Each structure stands twice: as C-alpha cells, then as structure tokens.
C-alpha cells in the first residue's frame, strides 16, 4: 500500500540534528545563548525588527496581544479565515473578538471590512497572511486612521514573504510567527513575536517569562539582594529552549532554499491546473512575494467533500484550511452567527489544500495532480451546500 502523502512535512537534515546535539551537550538546555542568537538571526528576516522567541505560534499570539495591552473591555478585529488561535488568544485576555471578512482574491483581511468593524474600543486589528500571502498592510494602516489601535500581523504562514519589497515582520506594530513542523521552517514546536517598537518588544519578552523584572533600575524594591526579582504584571512561561533555538538557527540557514522550492512547486501547480475544469488556483497580488505555506485551490460545483474523500482514499493527504473561526461552537455559544462573513464562508465551502513542502518530488506532485483530475471527473457537480 502506498504511504499517505501529507499536505505538509518538515525537512530535517544531518546539519539540523548536529545543531541540536551540540546544544544538548552544552551547558544550556533552556534560556541560554542559542535563544539570543536565534532571535538575532530572525531579525535578519524582519527588516531589523526585534524578536522574542516563544514556545509555539499560539503563545506568540497570546504574547503579542498581551504586549499590546489587550484586556477586558477591549475589542480585537480578526478575519475568520484562520486557525482559531488568532481569535481564542484574544478572548483568553478578556477581549471581545470582532470578525471582519476577507478579500475575495487573497482571502486576507479586507480593509473595508476593518473600517466597518472599528469602534472606540478596538485595541488591535489582527491580519493573517493566509497561505503565505501578505495582507494589504498599507490599506489596513489607512483603515485604522487615527484610532490608536495597533496592527498585528499573524505571519504564521509567511516568514520570508515580502510586501512592496518590504519583509514581513516590519509591516505591522507586532508580528507573530509559528515554527510548527508543517510551516516554512521548524523548531518542532515554537514561535516568535517581532516588534518595531522596543517598548512593545520589552513587554513581549517580559510576558513570555512570567512577567519577571530582573533589571534593578526597574524594580520597586531593588535592595533586597542579588537574588531579587519581581512580577509587576502577570505573565506565563512561554520560553523556547536552547535546543529548539539551535534547530531553528540551522533551519533559518535553509529558509532561502525552502522558499525557492515552494515557489517552484507553486509555479508547477499553477501550470498543471490552469486549464483543469472545476478548480481555481490561488490568487496573488503583483505587490506580494508570498512565502507559500499552503497551496489552496477552490473546488467548484459543490464537489469539495467528494474530491477530498477521493483524494484521501488515493493516498493524497489533502487538507481544508480553515473552518471559519466564528463557526466553532466556542464562538457560536457566544452568539457569533454563520453568514456574517460571506466571502470567507464561500471560500471555505470550496477550499482544499494540496500537498506542498520542500521535499515534495516532481513525481509526487504529478501524482497529486492526476489524483485531483480523477477525483473531479468522478464527482458529479451539484449545488454548493
């Protein structure tokens, strides 16, 4: 039986393993020199914006919102076409989430929908670089106007992408990354927060380390002794250990090759699927150079589920990304209703992610294309549900 071909997969080499082994044999397993080095390496990809490494992408969002001062009574504007963590971490801090619809070409946050969603309680607008395509950050800045709300980029998909030749990480007040194994580089689990403002970065670093204040000049009672540390605002332990930062540094050295291979595979998919009836390939804007974490096609004619099941049965591990966040029962129970974000919901009804990862071979990609064509041929078109 042919093994299931996944939609995403990490790429780990002997150099990656050696980097982790060296860290394991050092004097530091956590909060050591590899953390600082990894953060400095990341800043090379963010246009110099400072970075705080954290334990996972969800932690990055929680830390980012905390650094922005999100709390009870605040509102956070979020697109529904994202993993639920973009919204749930704001709720965890006591905020109300306001879902705003996405643009019909890139399925990133629609600036016009943001304008309609803003109130005097809006603390943060969180854009998601869906599939690795940057949101329209200049238009989002214009939509915010003089509200004082901060702009956060959920760049879990898009490290290495550029917007008008500017790197992701430098475009928003705060940017969050994920280094889960299927992402564009991995630290096993892991993430990071980038901030242009040093004060926001300092708040992020403090929150990810229990809120501890160790700098004597910042303490209320600095004369307790050399052991003294204080907590002024509560935080959590979201530290990323040295061993995983060592893996991340090794992976970052390979990121240009990862991005290039993903772009090559996307171009091959585009060509192979351009004339295939019943599907649409992903859109992109001329000003964007995406990082292409996902390759999301649209399956028309109400056939998405049938095509999904046929391809999985053929050993092709297609995926659906994502269930609209406001559809989850946790949000439905709070009063959020289907139909409120029609562009995102119509996209979800047709969306299918095809396998995309750097080690995907040309032959396996051709197998994906053949399986998709066969599944479309076998599934009768019907009215979309």
Secondary structure by P-SEA (a helix, b strand, c coil): cccccccbbbbbcaaaaaaaaaaaacccccccaaaaaaaaaaaaaacccbbbbcccaaaaaaaaaaaacccccbbbbbbccccccccaaaaaabbbbbbbbbbcccccccaaaaaaaccccccbbbbbcccccccaaaaaaaaaccccbbbbbccccccccccccccccccccbbbbbbccccccccccccbbbbccaaaaaaaaaaacccccccccccccccccccbbbbccccccccccaaaaaaaaaaaaaaaaaaaaaaaaaaaaaaaacccccccccccccccccccccbbbbbccccaaaaaaaaaaaccccccccccccccaaaaaacccccccaaaaaaaabbbbccccccccaaaaaaaaaaaaaaaaaccccccc
